[in-house]
């Protein structure tokens, strides 16, 4: 009676971490959770104010496609952010709201992976290390996840030139994340253009997760939509995902969107009508207001930049430290991430995520995440500074 595909999934990373640290008591006193990428900044007052103004809408069922004002605000933001013509995106064709990007990233392959046939099994290409949701999405849709190494030698991005044509011919989707989780790498325009050309040449969908795109250090990351528009003045074979969780420090709002290829979105909307979560209208009104405001985003970005400054001062050249170009994670090389996580918790009261829990061993059994720890720079600056001092004291 069970879906056997579930048996092919690893335990979710944070459950693995809980099991690793179970029964280990940290020192008495202050503890720090740097494992979970949950923004701890206060969301802008605009959020609660807008929800309150729309309280009369709690008694209405929200439409699956959201409100037109939300979709129009998203299209206007995408045009501003990525230098697109104001008429490049149609609110009625190019955008769908999501109850957070996680559910959309998970459901999308069900639109893309065909039913079983006598031919080779379809594949979904994912970077390795990987956001576990991409893997679950592929497996539960009936595809084979294929893990593409994304290590320091390739600037923490998959080597697109190394992909075998026979593999590409079986591909239903390629997931990319830019800025990358966990490494913070940014895919430049040339890289995104190569990925898009492959998608169009082989008939698969390029899925670019850009949920960290508004948290950057020196330069704003380019977006896949702007690359597609420059290539062909359309968005065929491409969708991008964005979220307010990181941009606006509002993970509890559960608000994001997917934009791009209108035929993909038409089919996706049909699927989502059957069972996807739909954001209530007062929350969608708040999301509309947040996508229309930039001041809180600039302030948020500056706070993350100061925290990277603090990390650089405290870590220096230790653990292969580098300033992540985007996102709010540190990807530290500590030799054995699991052993370091145990020691950090036992001796320093600092919870961090072993890199092995974000990666899958390759054909030779080598896990590209094993030497690493991922640290989320989500706490207030003074709290983060104390946590980093503990890390240095314990791991040297």
Secondary structure by P-SEA (a helix, b strand, c coil): ccccccccccccaaaaaaaaacccccccccccccccccccccccaaaaaaaaaacccccccccccccaaaaaaaaaaaaaacccccccccccccccccccaaaaaaaccccccccccccccbbbbbccccaaaaaaaaaaacbbbbbbbbccccccccccccccaaaaaaccbbbbbcccccccccccaaaaaaaaaaaaaabbbbbbbccccccccccccccaaaaaaaaccccccbbbbbbccccccccccccccccccaaaaaaaaaaaccccccccaaaaaaaaaaaaccaaaaaaaaaaaaaaaaaaaaccccccccccccccccccccccaaaaaaaaaacccbbbbbcccccccccccccccccbbbbbccccaaaaaaaaaaaaaacc
